[in-house]
Amino acid sequence: MSLRSIEMMMIGTISRNSTLTSFGGMENSPEFIIGLSQLLQSMVDTNFLIDSIYVYRAGDGAVVSDQTKLSIDQFADRAYAEVGLNAQSPSGVPRELFGSLLAENARITSSP
């Protein structure tokens, strides 16, 4: 499976999933964040090529991963996320909502 096919699969999953689109709409309840984190974990579990996954919300700087919720200032992969957010998305995915995909692409392609 190529990086492009993983990206397209993830974009399809994200665009069809109301949980992920609700995150962009500023949903923030603890139950919602737990459900979102579990959804992200299931994405990691179903593809061995994905190490971690997270979504970034520019509106409030929230980052939700398959394990936690943090602000962008506390996020260990902040540098990767910023590279991804500043990159052009060839597939036209909104960078504000789906920066995680772009950042993950930057991480995979920069790995030795």
Order of alpha helices (4+ residues) and beta strands (2+ residues): alpha-alpha-alpha-beta-beta-beta-alpha-alpha
